[in-house]
Amino acid sequence: MKYGYMFYQKPLKTNMKTRPVNLGDPIQSYAVKNLYREMGIREEDIIPVPRYDMADYDGEECVCVVNSASNYEELAYDSRFMPPSSKVHAIPMSLHIHRELPADELAYYKACGGVGCRDLYTVDYLKSIGVDAYLTGCLTLTLPRRDEETAKGADKVYFLDVPKDVMEMMPEGLREEGIVLSNILRFNNPGNSNRISVEDAYEEHRKGEERIALLRDTARLVVTSKLHVASPCLAMGIPVVLAKKHFGDRFGFIDRLIPTYTQEHYADIDWNPLPVEFEEEKAKIKQVFFDRVRAAASRIELEKMWNEKRPIYEIDYNTATFHAVKKIPFPAASFKYAVWGIVLSAAFYLDEAMKKQVPQAELIAGIDIAAEGEYCGVNIMKPEDIEKLPQDTIIMVAAPSAQEQAKKLLSELNRPFVLLKGTSVECYNLN
């Protein structure tokens, strides 16, 4: 079995000279790969799945955790995301959605057994359109906490994409000490392509993992406006300040773990925050990940096992009633019928078989000694009321225990009727 992660070969417009990429994307993929490894999955079984071409994927069949942000930006480019190819057994987990879903994608989410959402906005949106959704937070929250020795040796302060007004109001000594970095890189358009090159995509993923290692090993404090800087830092036990003028709906999980300082709260910023203790919560996120991945992989293996086996003898899986109905010489023109004996499942199989095989037939009554009310949308009558039915109504006797009584009564009334028992039929007065 192969296990996929989102591979970010960013889409381009053919006239774009360069393309900005956010290291937060491959950092999310790194979190998935790290969880696969923790499950004991071999490195050669962890494979990339193209994030922007997943609907057309034709590589190795795989289970793939889909943890991504899906918004209107992708609709502006040549991108086919969801529903995925039949070769991708997707597990939506830590998914952010901020766009109107087309019918096929909505149907997919409704059928996939629950969508794990990164933020509360996505949970509320999906629930409002009938999708089973729950909050996971971002999977970068599952990155391992750094050990105490590494933490003690970390002495660098990093500013990653910090807004100018935040830089201006921070303590002067801290501002002078900090190292300015960005999670935004730019890659050249490789010859008017509609994607950055595969080589650049792998380089983006490499730099994302390199950035995580740098922060883990050397950061004593990180100040940032980026979600996928703050979230992995929180997980790794790095003190972090998260500040920007406005936080969008994607941040609707991390605000429960650390302060999210907007402009009106800049004066309240704690410039000496402590690491957040998050191991218990992290374990719960990981367990859901492990359970869903294992369940998906087990199901695939089970289906494959049965698909590889062939029946020794061919079986017709239709019911006995279905085969019985095929034997009855019904009129070719439209006609009416009633069913006698509706307390047995055979009567309901009969209704199903008649609808499928005899579309010219119209059910007008149920007949039973004990039952009352309705049967398949028509009224139930007693046997003594059969004379009220039109003379050409065909009476289908579905209950073997009623056949002796039915045969006697219906013969006396000179009615057309059929006795059914298993696949056997006896027809009277049909012509």
C-alpha positions as a Markdown table, in Angstrom:
| # | Residue | x | y | z |
|---|---|---|---|---|
| 1 | Met | 0.0 | 0.0 | 0.0 |
| 2 | Lys | 1.2 | 3.5 | -0.9 |
| 3 | Tyr | 0.5 | 6.6 | 1.2 |
| 4 | Gly | 0.3 | 10.0 | -0.4 |
| 5 | Tyr | 1.0 | 13.6 | 0.7 |
| 6 | Met | 0.1 | 16.8 | -1.0 |
| 7 | Phe | 2.8 | 17.8 | -3.5 |
| 8 | Tyr | 2.7 | 21.6 | -4.3 |
| 9 | Gln | 3.6 | 22.1 | -7.9 |
| 10 | Lys | 2.1 | 25.5 | -8.0 |
| 11 | Pro | -0.1 | 26.5 | -10.9 |
| 12 | Leu | 0.9 | 29.4 | -13.1 |
| 13 | Lys | -0.6 | 31.7 | -15.7 |
| 14 | Thr | 1.4 | 31.3 | -18.8 |
| 15 | Asn | 2.3 | 35.0 | -18.9 |
| 16 | Met | 3.6 | 35.0 | -15.2 |
| 17 | Lys | 7.3 | 35.6 | -15.0 |
| 18 | Thr | 7.6 | 34.4 | -11.4 |
| 19 | Arg | 5.3 | 32.6 | -8.9 |
| 20 | Pro | 5.2 | 33.3 | -5.2 |
| 21 | Val | 5.1 | 30.1 | -3.1 |
| 22 | Asn | 4.4 | 29.8 | 0.6 |
| 23 | Leu | 6.6 | 27.4 | 2.6 |
| 24 | Gly | 3.6 | 26.8 | 4.8 |
| 25 | Asp | 2.3 | 24.5 | 2.1 |
| 26 | Pro | 5.2 | 22.0 | 2.1 |
| 27 | Ile | 5.4 | 22.3 | 5.9 |
| 28 | Gln | 1.9 | 20.9 | 6.1 |
| 29 | Ser | 3.0 | 18.0 | 3.8 |
| 30 | Tyr | 6.0 | 17.4 | 6.0 |
| 31 | Ala | 3.7 | 17.0 | 9.0 |
| 32 | Val | 1.8 | 14.3 | 7.1 |
| 33 | Lys | 5.0 | 12.5 | 6.1 |
| 34 | Asn | 6.2 | 12.6 | 9.7 |
| 35 | Leu | 3.0 | 11.0 | 10.9 |
| 36 | Tyr | 3.2 | 8.3 | 8.3 |
| 37 | Arg | 6.8 | 7.5 | 9.5 |
| 38 | Glu | 5.5 | 7.4 | 13.1 |
| 39 | Met | 3.1 | 4.7 | 12.0 |
| 40 | Gly | 6.0 | 2.7 | 10.7 |
| 41 | Ile | 5.3 | 3.2 | 7.0 |
| 42 | Arg | 8.4 | 2.7 | 4.9 |
| 43 | Glu | 9.9 | 5.7 | 3.1 |
| 44 | Glu | 9.5 | 4.1 | -0.3 |
| 45 | Asp | 5.7 | 3.8 | 0.3 |
| 46 | Ile | 5.3 | 7.5 | 1.0 |
| 47 | Ile | 4.6 | 9.2 | -2.4 |
| 48 | Pro | 3.7 | 12.7 | -3.7 |
| 49 | Val | 0.2 | 13.3 | -5.0 |
| 50 | Pro | -0.2 | 16.5 | -7.1 |
| 51 | Arg | -2.3 | 19.0 | -5.1 |
| 52 | Tyr | -3.6 | 20.9 | -8.1 |
| 53 | Asp | -4.1 | 17.9 | -10.4 |
| 54 | Met | -5.5 | 15.3 | -7.9 |
| 55 | Ala | -8.7 | 14.8 | -9.9 |
| 56 | Asp | -6.5 | 13.6 | -12.9 |
| 57 | Tyr | -4.0 | 11.6 | -10.9 |
| 58 | Asp | -2.9 | 8.4 | -12.7 |
| 59 | Gly | 0.0 | 7.2 | -10.5 |
| 60 | Glu | 0.1 | 4.4 | -8.0 |
| 61 | Glu | -3.0 | 3.7 | -6.0 |
| 62 | Cys | -2.7 | 5.2 | -2.6 |
| 63 | Val | -4.3 | 6.4 | 0.6 |
| 64 | Cys | -3.8 | 10.2 | 0.8 |
| 65 | Val | -4.5 | 12.6 | 3.6 |
| 66 | Val | -5.8 | 15.8 | 2.1 |
| 67 | Asn | -4.7 | 18.7 | 4.4 |
| 68 | Ser | -4.9 | 21.8 | 2.4 |
| 69 | Ala | -6.5 | 25.2 | 2.0 |
| 70 | Ser | -9.0 | 25.3 | -0.9 |
| 71 | Asn | -10.2 | 28.7 | -1.9 |
| 72 | Tyr | -11.1 | 30.8 | -4.9 |
| 73 | Glu | -7.5 | 31.3 | -5.8 |
| 74 | Glu | -7.3 | 27.8 | -7.3 |
| 75 | Leu | -10.2 | 28.5 | -9.6 |
| 76 | Ala | -8.2 | 31.3 | -11.2 |
| 77 | Tyr | -5.7 | 28.8 | -12.4 |
| 78 | Asp | -5.6 | 25.6 | -14.4 |
| 79 | Ser | -6.4 | 23.4 | -11.4 |
| 80 | Arg | -8.4 | 20.2 | -10.8 |
| 81 | Phe | -8.5 | 19.3 | -7.1 |
| 82 | Met | -11.6 | 17.4 | -5.9 |
| 83 | Pro | -13.2 | 15.0 | -6.2 |
| 84 | Pro | -10.0 | 13.0 | -6.5 |
| 85 | Ser | -9.0 | 10.4 | -9.0 |
| 86 | Ser | -10.2 | 6.8 | -8.4 |
| 87 | Lys | -6.6 | 6.0 | -7.6 |
| 88 | Val | -6.6 | 8.3 | -4.6 |
| 89 | His | -8.4 | 7.1 | -1.5 |
| 90 | Ala | -8.6 | 10.6 | 0.0 |
| 91 | Ile | -8.9 | 11.3 | 3.7 |
| 92 | Pro | -9.9 | 15.0 | 4.1 |
| 93 | Met | -8.3 | 16.0 | 7.4 |
| 94 | Ser | -7.2 | 19.5 | 8.4 |
| 95 | Leu | -8.9 | 20.8 | 5.3 |
| 96 | His | -9.8 | 24.5 | 4.9 |
| 97 | Ile | -12.5 | 25.5 | 2.4 |
| 98 | His | -13.5 | 29.0 | 1.6 |
| 99 | Arg | -15.4 | 28.8 | -1.7 |
| 100 | Glu | -18.8 | 27.5 | -2.9 |
| 101 | Leu | -18.6 | 23.8 | -3.6 |
| 102 | Pro | -19.8 | 22.4 | -6.9 |
| 103 | Ala | -22.3 | 19.5 | -6.7 |
| 104 | Asp | -19.8 | 16.7 | -7.4 |
| 105 | Glu | -17.4 | 17.8 | -4.8 |
| 106 | Leu | -20.2 | 18.3 | -2.2 |
| 107 | Ala | -21.5 | 14.8 | -2.9 |
| 108 | Tyr | -18.0 | 13.4 | -2.4 |
| 109 | Tyr | -17.6 | 15.1 | 1.0 |
| 110 | Lys | -21.0 | 13.8 | 2.1 |
| 111 | Ala | -20.0 | 10.3 | 1.2 |
| 112 | Cys | -16.4 | 10.2 | 2.6 |
| 113 | Gly | -17.2 | 9.4 | 6.2 |
| 114 | Gly | -16.6 | 12.7 | 7.8 |
| 115 | Val | -14.4 | 15.7 | 6.9 |
| 116 | Gly | -11.7 | 16.8 | 9.4 |
| 117 | Cys | -11.5 | 20.5 | 9.2 |
| 118 | Arg | -8.6 | 22.8 | 10.1 |
| 119 | Asp | -10.8 | 25.6 | 11.4 |
| 120 | Leu | -14.2 | 26.3 | 12.8 |
| 121 | Tyr | -15.2 | 28.3 | 9.7 |
| 122 | Thr | -14.9 | 25.2 | 7.5 |
| 123 | Val | -16.7 | 23.1 | 10.1 |
| 124 | Asp | -19.7 | 25.5 | 10.2 |
| 125 | Tyr | -19.8 | 25.9 | 6.4 |
| 126 | Leu | -19.7 | 22.1 | 5.7 |
| 127 | Lys | -22.3 | 21.4 | 8.4 |
| 128 | Ser | -24.6 | 24.1 | 6.9 |
| 129 | Ile | -24.7 | 22.2 | 3.6 |
| 130 | Gly | -25.2 | 18.8 | 5.1 |
| 131 | Val | -21.6 | 17.4 | 5.4 |
| 132 | Asp | -20.5 | 15.6 | 8.5 |
| 133 | Ala | -17.6 | 17.7 | 9.7 |
| 134 | Tyr | -15.4 | 18.1 | 12.8 |
| 135 | Leu | -12.5 | 20.2 | 13.9 |
| 136 | Thr | -9.0 | 18.8 | 13.9 |
| 137 | Gly | -6.8 | 21.9 | 13.8 |
| 138 | Cys | -3.8 | 21.9 | 11.6 |
| 139 | Leu | -1.7 | 18.8 | 11.3 |
| 140 | Thr | 1.5 | 20.8 | 11.9 |
| 141 | Leu | 0.4 | 20.8 | 15.5 |
| 142 | Thr | 1.5 | 17.1 | 15.6 |
| 143 | Leu | 5.2 | 17.9 | 14.9 |
| 144 | Pro | 7.4 | 16.5 | 17.7 |
| 145 | Arg | 8.3 | 18.7 | 20.6 |
| 146 | Arg | 12.0 | 19.4 | 20.7 |
| 147 | Asp | 14.1 | 18.0 | 23.5 |
| 148 | Glu | 15.2 | 20.0 | 26.5 |
| 149 | Glu | 18.9 | 20.0 | 25.4 |
| 150 | Thr | 18.0 | 21.5 | 22.0 |
| 151 | Ala | 15.7 | 24.1 | 23.7 |
| 152 | Lys | 18.4 | 25.2 | 26.1 |
| 153 | Gly | 20.9 | 25.7 | 23.2 |
| 154 | Ala | 18.5 | 27.7 | 21.1 |
| 155 | Asp | 19.4 | 31.4 | 21.2 |
| 156 | Lys | 18.1 | 33.0 | 18.1 |
| 157 | Val | 15.1 | 35.3 | 17.6 |
| 158 | Tyr | 13.4 | 35.2 | 14.2 |
| 159 | Phe | 11.0 | 37.6 | 12.6 |
| 160 | Leu | 9.0 | 35.8 | 9.9 |
| 161 | Asp | 6.8 | 38.0 | 7.7 |
| 162 | Val | 6.2 | 40.4 | 10.6 |
| 163 | Pro | 4.0 | 43.5 | 9.8 |
| 164 | Lys | 5.8 | 46.8 | 9.8 |
| 165 | Asp | 3.7 | 48.3 | 12.5 |
| 166 | Val | 4.5 | 45.3 | 14.8 |
| 167 | Met | 8.2 | 45.7 | 14.1 |
| 168 | Glu | 7.9 | 49.4 | 15.0 |
| 169 | Met | 6.4 | 48.9 | 18.4 |
| 170 | Met | 8.4 | 46.0 | 19.7 |
| 171 | Pro | 11.1 | 46.6 | 22.3 |
| 172 | Glu | 14.2 | 48.1 | 20.6 |
| 173 | Gly | 16.6 | 45.5 | 22.0 |
| 174 | Leu | 14.5 | 42.7 | 20.6 |
| 175 | Arg | 14.2 | 44.3 | 17.2 |
| 176 | Glu | 17.9 | 44.7 | 17.0 |
| 177 | Glu | 18.5 | 41.1 | 18.0 |
| 178 | Gly | 16.1 | 39.5 | 15.6 |
| 179 | Ile | 16.8 | 37.8 | 12.2 |
| 180 | Val | 14.4 | 38.7 | 9.5 |
| 181 | Leu | 13.2 | 35.8 | 7.3 |
| 182 | Ser | 10.2 | 35.2 | 5.0 |
| 183 | Asn | 8.1 | 32.1 | 4.3 |
| 184 | Ile | 7.3 | 33.5 | 0.8 |
| 185 | Leu | 9.7 | 32.5 | -2.0 |
| 186 | Arg | 9.5 | 33.1 | -5.7 |
| 187 | Phe | 10.2 | 30.7 | -8.6 |
| 188 | Asn | 10.6 | 31.6 | -12.2 |
| 189 | Asn | 8.1 | 30.5 | -14.9 |
| 190 | Pro | 9.8 | 27.6 | -16.7 |
| 191 | Gly | 9.1 | 28.6 | -20.3 |
| 192 | Asn | 5.4 | 29.7 | -20.2 |
| 193 | Ser | 4.3 | 26.5 | -18.4 |
| 194 | Asn | 1.1 | 26.2 | -16.4 |
| 195 | Arg | 3.0 | 24.8 | -13.4 |
| 196 | Ile | 6.3 | 25.6 | -11.7 |
| 197 | Ser | 8.8 | 23.0 | -12.6 |
| 198 | Val | 8.9 | 19.7 | -10.7 |
| 199 | Glu | 12.4 | 20.5 | -9.6 |
| 200 | Asp | 11.3 | 23.8 | -8.1 |
| 201 | Ala | 8.4 | 22.0 | -6.4 |
| 202 | Tyr | 10.8 | 19.6 | -4.8 |
| 203 | Glu | 13.0 | 22.5 | -3.8 |
| 204 | Glu | 10.1 | 24.2 | -2.2 |
| 205 | His | 9.4 | 21.1 | -0.1 |
| 206 | Arg | 13.1 | 20.8 | 0.8 |
| 207 | Lys | 13.2 | 24.4 | 1.9 |
| 208 | Gly | 10.0 | 24.0 | 4.0 |
| 209 | Glu | 11.6 | 21.1 | 5.9 |
| 210 | Glu | 14.9 | 23.1 | 6.2 |
| 211 | Arg | 12.9 | 26.0 | 7.7 |
| 212 | Ile | 11.3 | 23.7 | 10.3 |
| 213 | Ala | 14.8 | 22.3 | 11.2 |
| 214 | Leu | 16.2 | 25.8 | 11.6 |
| 215 | Leu | 13.5 | 27.0 | 13.9 |
| 216 | Arg | 13.5 | 23.7 | 15.9 |
| 217 | Asp | 17.3 | 23.8 | 16.5 |
| 218 | Thr | 18.0 | 27.5 | 17.0 |
| 219 | Ala | 14.9 | 29.6 | 17.8 |
| 220 | Arg | 14.3 | 30.8 | 21.4 |
| 221 | Leu | 11.5 | 33.1 | 20.1 |
| 222 | Val | 9.6 | 33.5 | 16.8 |
| 223 | Val | 7.5 | 36.5 | 15.9 |
| 224 | Thr | 5.3 | 36.0 | 12.9 |
| 225 | Ser | 2.1 | 36.7 | 11.1 |
| 226 | Lys | 2.0 | 33.3 | 9.4 |
| 227 | Leu | -0.2 | 30.5 | 10.5 |
| 228 | His | 2.2 | 27.8 | 9.4 |
| 229 | Val | 5.0 | 29.3 | 11.3 |
| 230 | Ala | 3.1 | 29.8 | 14.5 |
| 231 | Ser | 1.4 | 26.3 | 14.5 |
| 232 | Pro | 4.6 | 24.2 | 14.0 |
| 233 | Cys | 6.5 | 26.4 | 16.5 |
| 234 | Leu | 3.7 | 25.8 | 19.0 |
| 235 | Ala | 4.0 | 22.1 | 18.5 |
| 236 | Met | 7.8 | 22.0 | 18.7 |
| 237 | Gly | 7.7 | 24.0 | 22.0 |
| 238 | Ile | 9.1 | 27.2 | 20.6 |
| 239 | Pro | 7.8 | 30.5 | 22.2 |
| 240 | Val | 5.9 | 32.4 | 19.5 |
| 241 | Val | 4.2 | 35.7 | 19.1 |
| 242 | Leu | 1.4 | 35.7 | 16.4 |
| 243 | Ala | 0.4 | 39.2 | 15.4 |
| 244 | Lys | -1.1 | 41.0 | 12.3 |
| 245 | Lys | -3.7 | 43.6 | 11.6 |
| 246 | His | -6.5 | 41.1 | 10.8 |
| 247 | Phe | -6.8 | 37.3 | 11.2 |
| 248 | Gly | -9.0 | 35.5 | 8.6 |
| 249 | Asp | -11.1 | 32.4 | 9.1 |
| 250 | Arg | -8.1 | 30.0 | 8.6 |
| 251 | Phe | -6.9 | 30.9 | 12.1 |
| 252 | Gly | -10.1 | 29.5 | 13.8 |
| 253 | Phe | -8.2 | 26.9 | 15.9 |
| 254 | Ile | -4.9 | 28.4 | 16.9 |
| 255 | Asp | -6.7 | 31.3 | 18.7 |
| 256 | Arg | -7.6 | 28.7 | 21.4 |
| 257 | Leu | -4.0 | 27.8 | 22.0 |
| 258 | Ile | -2.0 | 31.1 | 21.9 |
| 259 | Pro | -3.0 | 34.8 | 21.7 |
| 260 | Thr | -3.7 | 36.2 | 18.3 |
| 261 | Tyr | -2.8 | 39.8 | 18.5 |
| 262 | Thr | -4.7 | 42.1 | 16.1 |
| 263 | Gln | -3.9 | 45.8 | 15.8 |
| 264 | Glu | -6.1 | 46.9 | 18.7 |
| 265 | His | -4.3 | 44.4 | 20.9 |
| 266 | Tyr | -0.7 | 45.2 | 19.9 |
| 267 | Ala | -0.2 | 47.1 | 23.2 |
| 268 | Asp | -0.9 | 43.8 | 25.1 |
| 269 | Ile | 1.7 | 41.7 | 23.3 |
| 270 | Asp | 3.8 | 39.5 | 25.6 |
| 271 | Trp | 7.2 | 39.7 | 24.1 |
| 272 | Asn | 8.5 | 37.0 | 26.4 |
| 273 | Pro | 6.0 | 34.2 | 26.0 |
| 274 | Leu | 6.5 | 30.7 | 27.4 |
| 275 | Pro | 6.3 | 27.5 | 25.3 |
| 276 | Val | 2.8 | 26.0 | 25.2 |
| 277 | Glu | 2.3 | 22.6 | 26.7 |
| 278 | Phe | 0.3 | 20.7 | 24.1 |
| 279 | Glu | 1.3 | 17.1 | 24.2 |
| 280 | Glu | -2.0 | 15.7 | 25.5 |
| 281 | Glu | -4.0 | 17.5 | 22.8 |
| 282 | Lys | -1.4 | 16.6 | 20.2 |
| 283 | Ala | -1.8 | 12.9 | 21.0 |
| 284 | Lys | -5.6 | 13.1 | 20.4 |
| 285 | Ile | -5.1 | 14.6 | 16.9 |
| 286 | Lys | -2.5 | 12.0 | 16.1 |
| 287 | Gln | -4.8 | 9.2 | 17.2 |
| 288 | Val | -7.6 | 10.3 | 14.8 |
| 289 | Phe | -5.0 | 10.5 | 12.0 |
| 290 | Phe | -3.7 | 7.0 | 12.7 |
| 291 | Asp | -7.2 | 5.5 | 13.0 |
| 292 | Arg | -8.5 | 7.0 | 9.8 |
| 293 | Val | -5.4 | 6.1 | 7.7 |
| 294 | Arg | -5.4 | 2.5 | 9.0 |
| 295 | Ala | -9.1 | 2.1 | 8.4 |
| 296 | Ala | -8.8 | 3.4 | 4.8 |
| 297 | Ala | -5.8 | 1.1 | 4.1 |
| 298 | Ser | -7.5 | -1.9 | 5.7 |
| 299 | Arg | -10.6 | -1.3 | 3.6 |
| 300 | Ile | -8.6 | -1.1 | 0.4 |
| 301 | Glu | -6.8 | -4.4 | 1.2 |
| 302 | Leu | -10.1 | -6.1 | 2.0 |
| 303 | Glu | -11.7 | -4.9 | -1.3 |
| 304 | Lys | -8.6 | -6.0 | -3.2 |
| 305 | Met | -8.8 | -9.4 | -1.6 |
| 306 | Trp | -12.4 | -10.0 | -2.7 |
| 307 | Asn | -11.8 | -8.5 | -6.2 |
| 308 | Glu | -8.9 | -10.9 | -6.8 |
| 309 | Lys | -11.1 | -13.9 | -6.1 |
| 310 | Arg | -13.5 | -15.3 | -8.7 |
| 311 | Pro | -16.7 | -17.2 | -8.1 |
| 312 | Ile | -16.5 | -21.0 | -8.6 |
| 313 | Tyr | -20.1 | -20.9 | -10.0 |
| 314 | Glu | -22.0 | -18.0 | -11.4 |
| 315 | Ile | -24.9 | -17.0 | -9.2 |
| 316 | Asp | -28.0 | -15.0 | -10.1 |
| 317 | Tyr | -28.4 | -12.7 | -7.1 |
| 318 | Asn | -32.0 | -11.8 | -7.7 |
| 319 | Thr | -34.7 | -13.0 | -5.3 |
| 320 | Ala | -36.9 | -16.0 | -5.9 |
| 321 | Thr | -39.8 | -13.6 | -6.3 |
| 322 | Phe | -38.0 | -11.8 | -9.1 |
| 323 | His | -37.6 | -15.2 | -11.0 |
| 324 | Ala | -41.3 | -16.1 | -10.3 |
| 325 | Val | -42.6 | -12.8 | -11.8 |
| 326 | Lys | -40.6 | -13.5 | -15.0 |
| 327 | Lys | -42.7 | -16.6 | -15.5 |
| 328 | Ile | -46.1 | -15.0 | -15.4 |
| 329 | Pro | -47.8 | -14.2 | -18.8 |
| 330 | Phe | -49.0 | -10.7 | -17.9 |
| 331 | Pro | -51.0 | -8.6 | -20.4 |
| 332 | Ala | -48.7 | -6.4 | -22.6 |
| 333 | Ala | -51.1 | -3.5 | -22.1 |
| 334 | Ser | -51.5 | -1.6 | -18.8 |
| 335 | Phe | -53.4 | -3.4 | -16.1 |
| 336 | Lys | -54.2 | -3.3 | -12.4 |
| 337 | Tyr | -53.2 | -5.8 | -9.7 |
| 338 | Ala | -53.5 | -6.4 | -6.0 |
| 339 | Val | -51.3 | -8.3 | -3.5 |
| 340 | Trp | -52.8 | -10.8 | -1.0 |
| 341 | Gly | -50.8 | -11.5 | 2.1 |
| 342 | Ile | -48.7 | -8.5 | 3.0 |
| 343 | Val | -47.3 | -9.5 | 6.4 |
| 344 | Leu | -44.5 | -11.4 | 4.8 |
| 345 | Ser | -41.4 | -9.9 | 3.2 |
| 346 | Ala | -42.3 | -11.7 | -0.1 |
| 347 | Ala | -45.0 | -9.1 | -0.6 |
| 348 | Phe | -42.5 | -6.3 | -0.6 |
| 349 | Tyr | -40.1 | -8.2 | -2.8 |
| 350 | Leu | -43.1 | -8.6 | -5.1 |
| 351 | Asp | -43.7 | -4.9 | -5.3 |
| 352 | Glu | -40.1 | -4.3 | -6.1 |
| 353 | Ala | -40.0 | -7.0 | -8.8 |
| 354 | Met | -43.3 | -5.7 | -10.4 |
| 355 | Lys | -41.9 | -2.2 | -10.6 |
| 356 | Lys | -38.7 | -3.3 | -12.3 |
| 357 | Gln | -40.1 | -6.0 | -14.6 |
| 358 | Val | -43.7 | -5.1 | -15.3 |
| 359 | Pro | -43.8 | -1.3 | -15.6 |
| 360 | Gln | -47.3 | -1.5 | -17.2 |
| 361 | Ala | -48.7 | -2.8 | -14.0 |
| 362 | Glu | -50.4 | -0.6 | -11.4 |
| 363 | Leu | -50.8 | -1.7 | -7.8 |
| 364 | Ile | -54.2 | -0.7 | -6.5 |
| 365 | Ala | -54.7 | -2.6 | -3.2 |
| 366 | Gly | -53.2 | -4.8 | -0.5 |
| 367 | Ile | -55.3 | -7.8 | 0.9 |
| 368 | Asp | -54.8 | -9.3 | 4.3 |
| 369 | Ile | -56.8 | -10.9 | 7.1 |
| 370 | Ala | -54.9 | -9.3 | 9.9 |
| 371 | Ala | -53.1 | -6.2 | 8.6 |
| 372 | Glu | -54.6 | -2.7 | 8.3 |
| 373 | Gly | -53.6 | 0.6 | 7.0 |
| 374 | Glu | -51.4 | 0.9 | 3.9 |
| 375 | Tyr | -49.1 | -1.4 | 1.9 |
| 376 | Cys | -46.6 | 0.3 | -0.6 |
| 377 | Gly | -48.8 | 3.4 | -0.8 |
| 378 | Val | -52.2 | 1.7 | -1.3 |
| 379 | Asn | -55.0 | 0.8 | 1.1 |
| 380 | Ile | -55.3 | -2.7 | 2.7 |
| 381 | Met | -58.6 | -4.4 | 2.4 |
| 382 | Lys | -60.1 | -7.7 | 3.8 |
| 383 | Pro | -60.6 | -10.7 | 1.4 |
| 384 | Glu | -64.3 | -10.3 | 1.6 |
| 385 | Asp | -64.0 | -6.9 | 0.0 |
| 386 | Ile | -62.3 | -8.2 | -3.1 |
| 387 | Glu | -65.5 | -7.9 | -5.1 |
| 388 | Lys | -65.2 | -4.1 | -4.8 |
| 389 | Leu | -62.1 | -4.3 | -7.1 |
| 390 | Pro | -62.5 | -4.1 | -10.9 |
| 391 | Gln | -63.2 | -7.5 | -12.4 |
| 392 | Asp | -60.0 | -7.6 | -14.4 |
| 393 | Thr | -57.7 | -6.8 | -11.4 |
| 394 | Ile | -55.1 | -9.6 | -11.2 |
| 395 | Ile | -54.7 | -10.8 | -7.6 |
| 396 | Met | -51.2 | -11.9 | -6.7 |
| 397 | Val | -51.2 | -14.2 | -3.7 |
| 398 | Ala | -47.8 | -13.8 | -2.0 |
| 399 | Ala | -48.5 | -15.7 | 1.2 |
| 400 | Pro | -48.3 | -19.5 | 0.9 |
| 401 | Ser | -50.5 | -19.9 | 4.0 |
| 402 | Ala | -53.3 | -18.0 | 2.2 |
| 403 | Gln | -53.2 | -19.9 | -1.1 |
| 404 | Glu | -55.9 | -22.5 | -0.3 |
| 405 | Gln | -58.4 | -19.9 | 0.9 |
| 406 | Ala | -57.5 | -17.6 | -2.0 |
| 407 | Lys | -57.8 | -20.3 | -4.6 |
| 408 | Lys | -61.2 | -21.3 | -3.5 |
| 409 | Leu | -62.6 | -17.7 | -3.2 |
| 410 | Leu | -61.0 | -16.3 | -6.4 |
| 411 | Ser | -62.1 | -19.3 | -8.4 |
| 412 | Glu | -65.7 | -18.9 | -7.2 |
| 413 | Leu | -65.5 | -15.2 | -8.2 |
| 414 | Asn | -64.0 | -16.1 | -11.5 |
| 415 | Arg | -61.1 | -13.6 | -10.9 |
| 416 | Pro | -57.7 | -13.7 | -12.6 |
| 417 | Phe | -55.1 | -14.6 | -10.0 |
| 418 | Val | -51.6 | -16.0 | -9.5 |
| 419 | Leu | -50.3 | -18.2 | -6.6 |
| 420 | Leu | -46.6 | -17.6 | -5.8 |
| 421 | Lys | -44.4 | -19.9 | -3.8 |
| 422 | Gly | -40.7 | -19.4 | -4.1 |
| 423 | Thr | -39.9 | -19.4 | -7.8 |
| 424 | Ser | -43.0 | -21.4 | -8.6 |
| 425 | Val | -46.2 | -19.8 | -10.0 |
| 426 | Glu | -49.7 | -21.0 | -10.7 |
| 427 | Cys | -51.7 | -18.8 | -13.0 |
| 428 | Tyr | -55.5 | -18.8 | -13.3 |
| 429 | Asn | -57.9 | -16.9 | -15.6 |
| 430 | Leu | -55.2 | -14.6 | -16.9 |
| 431 | Asn | -56.4 | -14.9 | -20.6 |
